[in-house]
């Protein structure tokens, strides 16, 4: 009996090793997915490029390959190249740390046996995965190209993965150097939803013998049923042929149809100043409320010295239908900031009423329907000059990069306009930013200046306060107590 049990356990283990998606036992990679899987595991070329449609399974395939390399199970069909000696080092760069932690790492982890790995985190952010066999996975964010280059430049890796394209090809060039010594591969998985002429030119100039180019289609992904495919096709088709080719098949976005053409990640995405304080700086919040879809929430903070505004937060509130609960969720996103002004899209009158019931006052936007193009022009003028984005605003960055003028109709409408909740919030927010606030004098302690400003706001310092000093005798004191 024990021999039979062992045989069954071995069969189950072999099936687990071969399963493509552990949430779907018995699943197998499609032919294009297997082609990408084999290319990564064989490291047959210096570059492996997977330019594919949305939800095509490119990240799941790449994650499966990384898991196979990390675990090096004896029963796996994969064996490491003979020239790879010692523990393996794998590098993964995602657009943001949160994306690696919440999207890529879970897809890798599902293929690893419990107890065979250890996570190393700094705060809540995943930095490293150490396997019991000595193999190591390091994770990075490439939203800031210069910082990402510095972060990886000291490593010699067996494999490096860049998920979604960086804003400049210099990171690709640096990542290539990381795998040269160990004769590994640089893997690029992405959907080119925004024009990237410099990166595109760099990749297309690579000699054919150095790069394997693999394409995956969204419509071929077995994880989606036919109803989901039909809805995805209809949504993409409504945005024009170019958008359809990008979303479903991974074609490069063509033409100069960017709505927010002034947004350049290399100049508009920055780090917050060292003196930033969420409780001292003034912040303005804006909401694009929605019940049926997502509500976009953004928060801008003003540098009291330069009066430059930084988008410190952008997120979505989803899956809530009750207006009161939406307000609570929105306010929860703002709770760590000193908010001096709240703004909302006047189309959602229900939101203002629900907010007032909870004693929150939101300012409305006037005549937005007739001023949309002026609002967009104002955003383009402010980006990189008066307004900058930070790492906390990555959902907004994706919208600014992805928004395109529609190819259909008169050409003055945004394709899939209802998908850009955070970008719409920025449009409205810039219309009602408060006037610059006088920065505190350098020789006045900050806590003293804050107290003075508070007393001034509530009118205390300007009022004459009578103080009783004896029976029927009062003395007037100005300000203070």
C-alpha positions as CSV (number, residue, x, y, z in Angstrom):
1,X,0.0,0.0,0.0
2,X,2.8,2.4,0.9
3,X,4.3,1.9,-2.6
4,X,1.0,2.7,-4.2
5,X,0.6,5.9,-2.1
6,X,4.2,6.9,-3.1
7,X,3.4,6.3,-6.7
8,X,0.3,8.4,-6.6
9,X,2.1,11.2,-4.8
10,X,4.9,11.1,-7.4
11,X,2.3,11.3,-10.2
12,X,0.6,14.2,-8.5
13,X,4.0,15.9,-8.0
14,X,4.8,15.5,-11.7
15,X,1.4,16.9,-12.7
16,X,2.0,19.9,-10.4
17,X,5.4,20.5,-12.0
18,X,3.9,20.5,-15.5
19,X,0.8,22.6,-14.7
20,X,0.9,26.0,-16.4
21,X,-1.6,27.7,-14.1
22,X,-1.8,26.3,-10.6
23,X,-5.3,27.8,-10.1
24,X,-6.4,25.5,-12.9
25,X,-5.1,22.0,-12.3
26,X,-4.1,20.2,-15.5
27,X,-3.7,23.4,-17.6
28,X,-1.0,23.6,-20.2
29,X,0.6,26.4,-22.1
30,X,-0.7,27.2,-25.6
31,X,1.8,26.8,-28.5
32,X,2.8,30.5,-28.5
33,X,3.1,30.5,-24.7
34,X,5.2,27.3,-24.8
35,X,7.4,29.0,-27.4
36,X,8.1,31.9,-25.0
37,X,8.6,29.5,-22.1
38,X,11.2,27.5,-24.0
39,X,13.0,30.6,-25.2
40,X,13.4,31.9,-21.7
41,X,14.5,28.5,-20.2
42,X,16.9,27.8,-23.0
43,X,18.4,31.4,-23.0
44,X,19.1,30.8,-26.7
45,X,19.5,34.5,-27.5
46,X,20.8,37.6,-25.7
47,X,17.4,39.3,-26.0
48,X,14.0,37.7,-25.8
49,X,11.2,40.1,-26.7
50,X,7.5,39.3,-26.0
51,X,5.4,42.1,-27.5
52,X,1.8,41.1,-26.9
53,X,-1.7,42.1,-26.3
54,X,-3.3,42.8,-23.0
55,X,-4.2,39.7,-20.9
56,X,-2.3,37.5,-23.4
57,X,-0.7,35.4,-20.7
58,X,2.8,36.9,-21.2
59,X,3.4,37.6,-17.5
60,X,2.1,34.2,-16.4
61,X,4.4,32.5,-18.9
62,X,7.4,34.5,-17.8
63,X,6.6,33.8,-14.2
64,X,6.4,30.1,-14.8
65,X,9.8,30.2,-16.4
66,X,11.3,32.1,-13.5
67,X,9.8,29.6,-11.0
68,X,11.3,26.6,-12.9
69,X,14.7,28.2,-12.8
70,X,14.4,29.1,-9.1
71,X,13.2,25.7,-7.9
72,X,15.4,23.5,-10.1
73,X,13.4,20.4,-9.2
74,X,15.1,17.1,-10.1
75,X,11.9,15.9,-11.8
76,X,11.6,19.1,-13.9
77,X,12.3,18.7,-17.6
78,X,14.6,21.8,-17.5
79,X,18.2,21.6,-16.7
80,X,20.4,24.7,-16.3
81,X,23.1,25.4,-19.0
82,X,26.3,23.7,-18.1
83,X,28.2,27.0,-18.0
84,X,26.0,28.3,-15.2
85,X,28.0,27.5,-12.0
86,X,26.8,28.2,-8.5
87,X,23.5,29.7,-7.2
88,X,21.4,31.4,-9.9
89,X,20.7,35.1,-9.7
90,X,17.5,36.4,-11.4
91,X,16.6,40.0,-11.7
92,X,13.0,41.2,-12.2
93,X,12.2,44.9,-12.9
94,X,8.5,46.0,-13.0
95,X,7.0,49.4,-13.6
96,X,6.6,49.8,-9.8
97,X,7.4,47.8,-6.7
98,X,3.7,47.2,-6.0
99,X,3.2,45.6,-9.4
100,X,6.1,43.2,-8.8
101,X,4.8,42.3,-5.4
102,X,1.1,42.0,-6.2
103,X,1.1,40.7,-9.8
104,X,4.4,39.1,-10.8
105,X,5.6,37.5,-7.5
106,X,2.2,35.7,-6.8
107,X,2.4,34.1,-10.3
108,X,5.9,32.9,-9.5
109,X,5.1,31.8,-6.0
110,X,2.3,29.5,-7.1
111,X,4.9,27.3,-8.7
112,X,7.1,27.0,-5.6
113,X,6.6,24.5,-2.9
114,X,5.9,25.9,0.6
115,X,9.0,25.9,2.8
116,X,11.5,26.1,-0.2
117,X,11.8,29.9,-0.3
118,X,12.1,32.9,2.0
119,X,10.9,36.4,1.3
120,X,13.0,39.4,2.3
121,X,11.1,42.6,2.6
122,X,11.9,46.3,3.4
123,X,8.8,47.6,5.0
124,X,6.0,46.1,2.9
125,X,8.0,46.0,-0.3
126,X,9.4,42.7,-1.6
127,X,13.2,43.0,-2.2
128,X,14.5,39.5,-2.5
129,X,13.5,35.8,-2.6
130,X,16.0,33.3,-1.3
131,X,15.5,29.6,-2.2
132,X,16.6,26.8,0.0
133,X,18.8,25.6,-2.8
134,X,20.7,29.0,-2.8
135,X,19.1,30.5,-5.9
136,X,18.1,34.2,-5.5
137,X,15.5,36.5,-7.1
138,X,15.9,40.3,-6.8
139,X,13.1,42.7,-7.6
140,X,13.3,46.4,-8.6
141,X,11.1,49.2,-9.9
142,X,11.9,50.9,-13.2
143,X,9.5,53.8,-13.0
144,X,12.6,56.0,-12.4
145,X,15.1,54.9,-15.1
146,X,18.1,56.6,-13.6
147,X,17.5,55.0,-10.1
148,X,16.9,51.6,-11.7
149,X,20.2,51.7,-13.6
150,X,22.1,52.4,-10.4
151,X,20.2,49.7,-8.5
152,X,21.1,46.9,-11.0
153,X,24.5,47.9,-12.2
154,X,26.5,46.0,-9.6
155,X,25.0,42.6,-10.4
156,X,26.0,39.8,-12.8
157,X,22.8,37.8,-13.4
158,X,21.8,34.6,-15.2
159,X,18.5,36.2,-16.3
160,X,17.0,39.7,-16.2
161,X,13.4,40.4,-16.9
162,X,11.9,43.9,-17.6
163,X,8.1,43.7,-17.4
164,X,6.5,46.6,-19.4
165,X,8.8,49.0,-21.3
166,X,10.9,51.5,-19.4
167,X,10.7,55.2,-20.5
168,X,14.2,55.2,-22.0
169,X,16.4,52.6,-23.7
170,X,19.3,53.3,-21.5
171,X,17.9,50.9,-18.9
172,X,17.6,48.1,-21.5
173,X,21.2,48.7,-22.4
174,X,22.3,48.5,-18.8
175,X,20.2,45.4,-18.2
176,X,21.9,43.7,-21.2
177,X,25.3,44.2,-19.5
178,X,24.0,42.4,-16.4
179,X,23.6,39.1,-18.2
180,X,26.6,39.2,-20.5
181,X,29.2,37.7,-18.1
182,X,27.0,34.6,-17.3
183,X,25.8,34.3,-20.9
184,X,22.2,34.7,-19.9
185,X,19.3,36.5,-21.5
186,X,17.4,39.8,-21.1
187,X,13.6,39.2,-21.3
188,X,11.3,42.0,-22.3
189,X,7.5,41.5,-21.9
190,X,5.2,44.4,-22.7
191,X,2.2,45.8,-24.5
192,X,3.1,49.0,-26.3
193,X,0.0,51.0,-25.3
194,X,1.8,54.4,-25.6
195,X,4.3,55.5,-28.3
196,X,7.9,54.9,-27.3
197,X,9.9,56.0,-30.3
198,X,13.3,55.8,-28.7
199,X,12.8,52.3,-27.1
200,X,11.1,51.1,-30.4
201,X,14.1,52.3,-32.5
202,X,16.5,50.6,-30.1
203,X,14.8,47.3,-30.2
204,X,14.2,47.3,-33.9
205,X,17.9,48.1,-34.6
206,X,19.1,44.9,-32.7
207,X,20.7,42.3,-35.1
208,X,18.4,39.4,-35.8
209,X,20.8,36.8,-34.3
210,X,20.7,38.5,-30.9
211,X,17.0,38.6,-30.4
212,X,14.1,36.2,-30.3
213,X,10.8,38.0,-31.1
214,X,7.6,36.2,-29.8
215,X,4.0,37.5,-30.1
216,X,1.0,36.5,-28.0
217,X,-2.6,37.4,-28.9
218,X,-5.1,38.3,-26.2
219,X,-7.8,36.3,-28.1
220,X,-5.7,33.1,-27.8
221,X,-5.4,33.2,-24.1
222,X,-7.2,30.0,-22.7
223,X,-7.7,31.8,-19.4
224,X,-10.5,33.8,-21.0
225,X,-13.9,32.3,-22.0
226,X,-15.6,33.3,-25.3
227,X,-17.9,35.9,-23.6
228,X,-14.9,37.7,-22.2
229,X,-13.1,37.6,-25.5
230,X,-16.1,39.1,-27.3
231,X,-16.4,41.9,-24.8
232,X,-12.7,42.7,-25.0
233,X,-12.8,42.7,-28.8
234,X,-15.9,45.0,-28.8
235,X,-14.3,47.4,-26.4
236,X,-11.0,47.6,-28.3
237,X,-12.8,48.0,-31.7
238,X,-14.7,51.0,-30.4
239,X,-11.4,52.8,-30.0
240,X,-10.3,52.4,-33.6
241,X,-8.2,50.0,-35.6
242,X,-4.9,51.2,-34.2
243,X,-6.0,50.8,-30.6
244,X,-7.5,47.4,-31.4
245,X,-4.2,46.2,-32.9
246,X,-2.3,47.4,-29.8
247,X,-4.7,46.0,-27.2
248,X,-5.3,42.6,-28.7
249,X,-2.2,41.9,-30.8
250,X,0.6,44.0,-29.3
251,X,1.1,46.3,-32.3
252,X,3.0,49.5,-31.6
253,X,0.7,52.5,-31.1
254,X,0.9,54.6,-34.3
255,X,0.4,58.2,-35.1
256,X,0.6,61.3,-32.9
257,X,-2.8,61.0,-31.1
258,X,-1.6,61.4,-27.5
259,X,-4.0,63.6,-25.5
260,X,-1.3,64.5,-23.0
261,X,1.6,64.9,-25.3
262,X,3.5,67.1,-22.8
263,X,3.9,64.2,-20.4
264,X,7.4,62.8,-20.5
265,X,8.3,60.3,-17.8
266,X,11.9,61.3,-17.8
267,X,11.1,64.9,-16.8
268,X,7.7,64.8,-15.3
269,X,8.1,61.8,-12.9
270,X,10.3,62.9,-10.0
271,X,11.0,62.1,-6.4
272,X,9.4,64.2,-3.6
273,X,11.7,66.8,-2.1
274,X,13.4,65.7,1.1
275,X,11.5,68.3,3.1
276,X,8.1,66.9,2.1
277,X,5.6,66.5,4.9
278,X,2.1,65.1,4.4
279,X,0.9,67.0,7.5
280,X,2.6,70.3,6.9
281,X,2.3,70.8,3.2
282,X,-1.0,72.0,1.8
283,X,-2.8,69.3,-0.2
284,X,-5.7,69.5,-2.6
285,X,-7.8,66.4,-3.3
286,X,-10.0,65.7,-6.4
287,X,-12.4,62.9,-7.1
288,X,-14.0,61.7,-10.3
289,X,-16.8,59.7,-8.7
290,X,-18.5,56.7,-10.2
291,X,-20.9,54.0,-9.0
292,X,-21.0,51.7,-12.0
293,X,-17.2,51.8,-12.7
294,X,-14.2,53.1,-10.7
295,X,-13.8,56.4,-8.9
296,X,-10.5,58.2,-9.5
297,X,-8.8,59.8,-6.5
298,X,-5.8,62.1,-6.7
299,X,-4.0,64.2,-4.1
300,X,-1.6,67.1,-4.9
301,X,0.8,68.6,-2.4
302,X,2.3,72.1,-2.7
303,X,5.9,72.8,-1.9
304,X,5.7,75.9,0.4
305,X,9.0,77.1,-0.9
306,X,8.6,76.8,-4.7
307,X,4.8,76.5,-5.0
308,X,5.3,73.6,-7.3
309,X,2.6,70.9,-7.0
310,X,3.4,67.2,-6.7
311,X,0.8,64.5,-7.3
312,X,1.5,62.3,-4.3
313,X,-1.4,59.9,-4.6
314,X,-3.5,58.4,-7.3
315,X,-5.8,55.4,-6.9
316,X,-9.2,53.9,-7.8
317,X,-12.1,53.1,-5.5
318,X,-13.9,50.1,-7.0
319,X,-16.6,47.5,-6.2
320,X,-18.6,49.9,-4.0
321,X,-22.2,50.9,-4.9
322,X,-23.3,52.7,-1.8
323,X,-22.5,56.5,-2.1
324,X,-21.9,56.9,1.6
325,X,-19.4,54.0,1.5
326,X,-17.7,55.5,-1.6
327,X,-17.2,58.8,0.3
328,X,-15.7,56.9,3.3
329,X,-13.4,55.0,1.0
330,X,-12.3,58.2,-0.7
331,X,-11.7,60.0,2.6
332,X,-9.7,57.0,3.8
333,X,-7.3,57.5,0.9
334,X,-6.8,61.1,2.0
335,X,-6.6,60.6,5.7
336,X,-2.8,60.9,6.0
337,X,-2.7,64.3,4.2
338,X,-3.4,67.8,5.3
339,X,-6.2,68.5,2.9
340,X,-7.1,72.2,2.5
341,X,-9.5,71.8,-0.5
342,X,-11.7,69.0,-2.0
343,X,-12.9,69.0,-5.6
344,X,-15.3,66.7,-7.4
345,X,-16.9,66.2,-10.8
346,X,-20.2,68.0,-10.7
347,X,-21.8,65.3,-12.9
348,X,-21.9,63.1,-9.7
349,X,-24.3,65.2,-7.6
350,X,-25.0,62.2,-5.5
351,X,-21.4,62.3,-4.3
352,X,-21.6,65.9,-3.0
353,X,-24.7,65.1,-1.1
354,X,-23.2,62.0,0.5
355,X,-20.1,63.9,1.4
356,X,-22.1,66.8,3.0
357,X,-23.9,64.2,5.1
358,X,-20.5,63.3,6.5
359,X,-19.5,66.9,6.9
360,X,-17.1,67.0,4.0
361,X,-17.4,69.9,1.5
362,X,-16.3,69.4,-2.1
363,X,-16.1,72.3,-4.6
364,X,-17.7,71.8,-8.0
365,X,-16.3,72.3,-11.5
366,X,-18.3,74.8,-13.6
367,X,-19.0,74.5,-17.3
368,X,-16.7,71.5,-17.7
369,X,-18.6,70.2,-20.8
370,X,-17.7,73.3,-22.8
371,X,-14.1,73.6,-21.5
372,X,-12.7,70.1,-21.8
373,X,-10.2,71.1,-24.4
374,X,-9.1,74.1,-22.4
375,X,-8.7,71.9,-19.3
376,X,-6.5,69.5,-21.3
377,X,-4.4,72.4,-22.6
378,X,-4.0,73.6,-19.0
379,X,-2.7,70.1,-18.0
380,X,-0.3,69.9,-20.9
381,X,1.0,73.4,-20.0
382,X,1.5,72.5,-16.3
383,X,3.1,69.1,-16.7
384,X,6.9,69.4,-16.0
385,X,6.5,73.0,-15.1
386,X,4.0,73.5,-12.3
387,X,2.9,69.9,-11.7
388,X,5.0,66.8,-11.3
389,X,4.1,63.2,-10.6
390,X,5.7,60.9,-8.0
391,X,5.8,57.2,-7.5
392,X,2.5,57.4,-5.6
393,X,0.8,58.6,-8.8
394,X,1.5,55.7,-11.1
395,X,-2.1,54.9,-12.0
396,X,-2.3,58.6,-13.2
397,X,0.8,58.1,-15.2
398,X,-0.6,55.1,-17.0
399,X,-3.7,57.2,-18.0
400,X,-1.6,60.2,-19.1
401,X,0.5,57.9,-21.3
402,X,-2.4,55.8,-22.6
403,X,-5.0,58.5,-23.4
404,X,-5.4,58.8,-27.2
405,X,-7.7,60.9,-29.4
406,X,-10.2,58.7,-31.2
407,X,-9.6,57.6,-34.8
408,X,-13.3,57.6,-35.4
409,X,-15.8,60.5,-35.6
410,X,-14.6,64.1,-35.8
411,X,-11.3,63.3,-34.0
412,X,-12.0,65.6,-31.1
413,X,-13.1,62.9,-28.7
414,X,-10.9,60.7,-26.5
415,X,-11.0,57.0,-27.2
416,X,-12.5,55.1,-24.3
417,X,-12.9,58.5,-22.5
418,X,-14.7,56.9,-19.5
419,X,-11.6,54.9,-18.6
420,X,-9.5,57.8,-17.5
421,X,-10.7,58.6,-14.0
422,X,-7.5,59.9,-12.5
423,X,-6.6,62.0,-15.5
424,X,-10.1,63.6,-15.4
425,X,-9.6,64.3,-11.7
426,X,-6.3,66.1,-12.6
427,X,-8.2,68.2,-15.2
428,X,-10.6,69.4,-12.6
429,X,-8.1,69.8,-9.9
430,X,-5.9,72.2,-11.8
431,X,-8.9,74.5,-12.3
432,X,-9.3,75.1,-8.6
433,X,-5.8,75.0,-7.1
434,X,-5.5,77.6,-4.3
435,X,-3.3,80.7,-4.7
436,X,0.3,80.2,-3.5
437,X,0.8,80.3,0.2
438,X,3.4,82.6,1.8
439,X,6.3,80.4,2.9
440,X,7.4,80.7,6.6
441,X,10.3,83.0,7.3
442,X,13.5,81.1,7.8
443,X,14.1,82.4,11.3
444,X,10.7,81.6,12.7
445,X,10.3,78.1,14.1
446,X,7.9,76.0,12.0
447,X,5.6,75.1,14.9
448,X,5.2,78.8,15.8
449,X,4.4,79.7,12.2
450,X,1.8,76.9,12.0
451,X,0.1,78.1,15.2
452,X,0.0,81.6,13.9
453,X,-1.5,80.5,10.6
454,X,-4.1,78.4,12.5
455,X,-5.1,81.3,14.7
456,X,-5.3,83.6,11.7
457,X,-7.5,81.2,9.8
458,X,-10.1,80.9,12.7
459,X,-10.0,84.6,13.2
460,X,-8.7,84.4,16.8
461,X,-5.7,86.7,16.5
462,X,-7.8,89.6,15.1
463,X,-10.5,89.6,17.7
464,X,-10.6,91.6,20.9
465,X,-11.1,89.3,23.9
466,X,-12.4,90.9,27.2
467,X,-10.9,89.3,30.3
468,X,-12.5,89.6,33.7
469,X,-10.0,91.0,36.2
470,X,-12.4,91.8,39.1
471,X,-16.0,92.3,39.9
472,X,-17.5,94.2,37.0
473,X,-14.1,95.1,35.7
474,X,-12.8,93.8,32.3
475,X,-9.5,94.3,30.5
476,X,-9.3,94.0,26.7
477,X,-6.5,91.7,25.4
478,X,-5.8,91.4,21.7
479,X,-5.1,87.9,20.4
480,X,-3.6,85.2,22.6
481,X,-5.0,84.2,25.9
